Amino acid sequence: MNPVILERRKHPRFSIDLAAEYWPVNISKSRLGRTGDISEGGVLLYLPEKIAVGQNIGVKIFIGTGFESKTIEAIGKTVWYDSHFGKKDYYHRSGVKFVDISAENMDELKNFLNTQMNSGAPSELNIPPGLSSTGISVMNKENGQPIVDEPSQEEKWKPLYQREKKTFSAAADGKEKDATKLPPELIYDFQEDYSDEQRQDLYHKILDMGIPERQRLAILANREARNLLIRDPNKLISLNVLKNAKVNESEVLQYAQRRDLAQDIILGIAQDQKWRKNYPIKFALVSNPKTPLSVSITFVSHLHERDLKLLSRDKNVSSVLRRRAEEILHKKNEK
């Protein structure tokens, strides 16, 4: 069916083709889609399946390129849909209105849209690492439909977080013999406390290294170097810190609580069986707004009653999480 505009649009729309992931609320498995246009109020999505009107879905939109890719995450409600746009994997189109988006994500979205407005340049196909074979290319300017290429038979769809597991280079599998090739003050814990001057010295030594060296170092680094590498803008390096055998529970708990780290770090912790079984880390992940909602929602049912009460009153997390915590508390009280 054709979409019907029920009310005047409050926000300007930008026609731009971006990679996206989506998932039904309360289901952690995500699928790939593309955007047709986007505004502060919502997004037009091209999807491989029909989403019923009124259904809430989680949406993640990739707005950067390369390893510096940024994402915007929100909860949206489908307000209309129609089908048979393009072919094969992306022949459903859904208009999604944002119903829950954090202030941080909204700021990121506004900055992105302002950049689009100021550049005045036509949007280009923007596919972050691991999404190069989603099966869709550019938008057809004549009819607004996506031009879809046939996906290769060898590459089946997988959620982004599963693809990223395969992107670590062979250099990341550092062995102890690599330690002899790296500065010992970055490998061994010679002291517990460091002065600002000493930290600066370590920082500059890391900066002087190439990417392969930093990848090996992340696997072997001492605590002070790990604190620097966990913030490395190259995600392959920062994620390798989590592979370091010296990383302990208290460090991972601190990482899970931090909101200045890349979302990939938070997701890496959540996917590790060792850490996701640790209750304090699990609660820290649920309480961190950086944790993808699709992950947080799966952990809520494992929380203690006291923590459910705290979560239900936490204004920093998604309202979907707060409502879920309230629902679980209500069921517990009925027993």
C-alpha positions in Angstrom: 0.0 0.0 0.0 1.1 3.6 -0.5 2.1 5.6 2.6 -0.3 8.2 3.7 1.0 11.4 5.4 -1.3 11.9 8.3 0.3 15.1 9.7 2.6 17.8 8.6 6.2 16.7 9.1 8.0 18.5 12.0 11.5 17.8 10.8 13.2 18.1 7.4 14.1 14.7 5.8 17.5 13.9 4.2 17.5 11.3 1.4 20.6 9.2 2.2 21.5 5.6 1.9 23.1 4.2 5.1 23.7 0.7 6.5 21.3 -0.1 9.4 20.5 -2.9 11.8 17.1 -3.6 13.3 15.5 -6.0 15.7 12.1 -6.5 17.3 12.1 -5.2 20.9 12.8 -8.1 23.4 14.6 -10.1 20.7 18.4 -9.7 20.7 19.1 -11.0 17.1 19.4 -8.2 14.6 19.1 -8.1 10.8 20.5 -5.8 8.2 18.6 -3.1 6.3 19.2 0.2 4.5 17.9 3.7 5.1 16.0 5.6 2.4 15.8 8.9 4.3 16.3 10.1 7.8 15.2 13.0 10.1 15.2 13.9 13.8 11.8 12.3 14.0 12.3 9.0 12.3 13.7 7.0 9.4 12.6 5.3 6.2 14.0 1.7 6.1 14.3 -0.8 3.3 14.1 -4.2 4.9 14.1 -7.9 4.0 10.8 -8.6 5.8 7.5 -6.9 6.6 7.2 -5.1 9.9 3.6 -4.6 11.0 2.2 -1.2 11.7 2.4 -0.3 15.4 5.3 -2.7 16.1 8.2 -1.3 18.1 11.7 -2.2 16.8 15.2 -1.3 17.8 17.2 0.5 15.1 20.9 1.1 14.7 22.1 3.4 11.9 25.8 3.5 10.8 26.8 7.1 10.0 30.6 6.9 9.8 33.1 5.1 7.6 35.9 2.7 8.1 36.9 1.8 11.7 35.8 5.2 12.8 32.2 4.3 12.1 29.7 5.9 14.5 26.2 4.6 15.2 22.9 6.0 16.2 20.6 3.8 18.2 16.9 4.3 19.0 13.6 2.6 19.5 11.1 3.2 16.8 7.5 2.4 15.9 6.4 1.4 12.4 3.7 3.9 11.2 3.4 2.5 7.7 4.8 0.0 5.3 4.6 -1.2 1.7 6.3 -3.9 -0.3 7.9 -4.9 -3.6 10.6 -2.2 -3.7 13.7 -3.5 -5.3 14.2 -7.3 -5.4 15.5 -10.2 -3.4 16.5 -9.1 0.1 15.2 -5.5 0.4 11.7 -5.4 -1.0 9.8 -4.1 2.1 9.8 -0.4 3.0 8.8 0.9 6.5 8.3 4.3 7.8 9.6 4.3 11.4 9.0 7.0 14.0 11.5 7.4 16.8 9.7 6.9 20.2 12.7 6.5 22.4 16.2 7.9 21.7 18.8 9.0 24.3 20.0 12.6 24.4 23.5 11.4 23.4 22.1 9.6 20.3 19.9 12.6 19.4 22.9 14.9 19.6 24.9 12.6 17.3 22.0 12.5 14.9 21.6 16.3 14.8 25.3 16.8 14.2 25.2 14.3 11.4 22.1 16.0 9.8 23.7 19.4 10.1 26.8 18.1 8.4 24.6 16.8 5.5 22.8 20.1 5.3 26.0 22.2 5.3 27.8 20.0 2.8 25.1 20.1 0.2 26.7 17.1 -1.5 24.8 14.1 -2.7 24.9 11.2 -0.3 27.2 8.3 -1.1 26.8 4.7 -0.3 28.2 4.3 3.2 29.1 0.7 4.3 31.1 0.1 7.4 33.5 -2.8 7.8 31.7 -6.2 7.5 28.7 -4.8 5.7 30.2 -4.7 2.2 27.9 -7.4 0.8 24.4 -6.4 2.0 23.1 -6.6 -1.5 22.0 -3.0 -2.0 23.8 -0.2 -3.8 22.5 3.2 -4.7 19.1 4.9 -4.8 17.3 5.2 -8.1 16.8 9.0 -8.5 13.8 8.6 -10.8 11.5 6.5 -8.6 13.2 6.6 -5.2 13.5 2.8 -5.1 16.8 1.1 -4.1 18.8 -0.6 -6.9 19.6 -4.0 -5.4 22.4 -6.2 -6.6 22.1 -9.9 -6.2 24.0 -11.0 -3.1 26.7 -13.6 -3.6 25.7 -17.1 -2.6 28.8 -17.5 -0.6 28.0 -14.7 1.8 24.9 -15.2 3.8 23.5 -12.6 6.1 25.0 -12.4 9.6 24.4 -9.8 12.3 27.2 -7.2 12.5 28.4 -8.3 15.9 29.1 -11.8 14.5 31.0 -10.4 11.5 33.3 -8.3 13.7 34.5 -11.3 15.5 36.3 -12.4 12.3 38.1 -9.1 11.6 40.9 -9.5 14.0 44.2 -9.9 12.1 46.6 -12.7 12.6 48.9 -10.2 14.3 46.4 -10.0 17.2 47.3 -13.5 18.2 50.5 -12.3 19.9 52.7 -14.8 21.6 55.1 -14.2 24.5 58.0 -14.1 22.1 56.6 -10.8 20.8 57.2 -9.3 24.2 60.9 -9.2 23.6 60.3 -6.9 20.6 58.2 -4.4 22.6 59.3 -1.9 25.3 59.4 -3.8 28.6 57.9 -0.8 30.5 54.7 -1.3 28.5 54.6 -5.1 29.1 55.6 -5.7 32.7 54.2 -4.1 35.9 57.4 -2.7 37.3 55.4 -0.3 39.6 51.9 0.3 40.8 51.7 4.1 40.6 52.8 6.4 37.8 53.4 10.1 37.8 51.8 12.3 35.1 55.2 12.6 33.4 55.6 8.8 33.3 52.2 8.3 31.9 53.0 10.9 29.2 56.1 9.1 28.3 54.3 5.8 28.0 51.6 7.5 25.9 54.1 8.9 23.4 55.8 5.5 23.1 52.5 4.0 22.1 51.8 6.8 19.7 55.1 6.1 17.9 54.1 2.5 17.3 52.4 1.3 14.1 49.1 -0.4 14.1 50.5 -4.0 14.0 52.7 -3.2 17.0 49.8 -1.7 19.0 47.7 -4.8 18.2 50.4 -7.1 19.6 51.0 -4.8 22.5 47.3 -4.8 23.4 47.5 -8.6 23.9 50.5 -8.3 26.2 50.3 -4.9 27.8 50.6 -4.1 31.5 47.8 -2.3 33.3 48.9 1.2 32.6 49.3 0.5 28.9 45.9 -1.2 28.8 44.3 1.9 30.3 45.7 3.8 27.3 45.0 1.2 24.6 41.4 0.6 25.6 40.7 4.1 24.3 42.6 3.6 21.0 40.5 4.8 18.1 41.3 1.7 16.1 38.7 -0.8 17.3 40.9 -3.8 16.5 43.4 -2.6 19.0 41.0 -1.6 21.8 39.1 -4.9 21.4 42.4 -6.8 21.7 42.8 -5.4 25.2 39.9 -7.7 26.2 42.0 -10.7 25.0 44.9 -9.8 27.3 45.4 -12.6 29.8 46.3 -10.1 32.5 42.9 -8.3 32.4 41.1 -9.0 35.6 37.5 -8.7 36.9 37.9 -5.3 38.4 39.3 -3.9 35.1 36.5 -5.3 33.1 33.9 -4.0 35.6 35.4 -0.5 35.2 35.2 -0.8 31.4 31.6 -2.0 31.6 30.7 1.1 33.7 32.5 3.6 31.5 30.5 5.7 29.0 33.5 7.2 27.2 34.5 3.9 25.6 33.5 2.8 22.2 30.3 0.7 22.1 32.3 -2.1 20.5 34.2 -2.5 23.8 30.9 -2.8 25.8 29.6 -5.3 23.2 32.8 -7.3 23.4 32.4 -7.6 27.2 28.8 -8.7 26.8 29.6 -11.4 24.3 32.4 -12.9 26.4 31.0 -15.9 28.3 33.4 -15.4 31.2 32.4 -11.8 31.9 28.7 -12.1 31.1 28.3 -14.6 33.9 29.8 -12.2 36.4 26.8 -10.5 38.1 28.4 -7.1 38.9 29.6 -6.8 35.3 26.2 -7.9 34.0 24.5 -5.2 36.1 27.1 -2.6 34.9 26.3 -3.5 31.3 22.5 -3.1 31.8 23.0 0.2 33.6 25.3 1.6 30.9 23.5 3.6 28.2 26.3 2.6 25.7 25.2 -1.0 25.9 23.0 -1.9 22.8 19.4 -2.2 23.9 19.2 -5.6 22.3 21.9 -6.8 24.7 20.7 -5.0 27.8 17.1 -6.4 27.5 18.4 -10.0 27.6 20.2 -9.4 31.0 17.3 -7.6 32.8 15.5 -10.8 33.8 18.7 -12.0 35.6 18.9 -9.0 38.0 18.2 -9.1 41.7 15.1 -7.4 43.0 17.1 -4.6 44.5 18.9 -3.8 41.2 15.6 -4.1 39.3 14.3 -1.3 41.5 17.3 0.8 40.8 17.1 0.2 37.1 13.3 1.1 37.0 14.2 4.5 38.4 17.3 5.1 36.3 16.6 8.0 33.9 19.9 7.4 32.1 18.8 4.2 30.5 16.2 3.5 27.9 12.5 3.8 28.9 12.1 0.3 27.4 14.6 -1.1 30.0 12.8 0.8 32.8 9.5 -0.6 31.8 10.9 -4.1 31.5 12.3 -3.9 35.0 9.0 -2.7 36.4 7.2 -5.7 34.6 9.6 -8.2 36.2 9.2 -6.6 39.6 5.4 -6.7 39.3 5.5 -10.4 38.4 7.8 -11.1 41.4 5.4 -9.3 43.8 2.5 -11.3 42.5 4.0 -14.6 43.5 
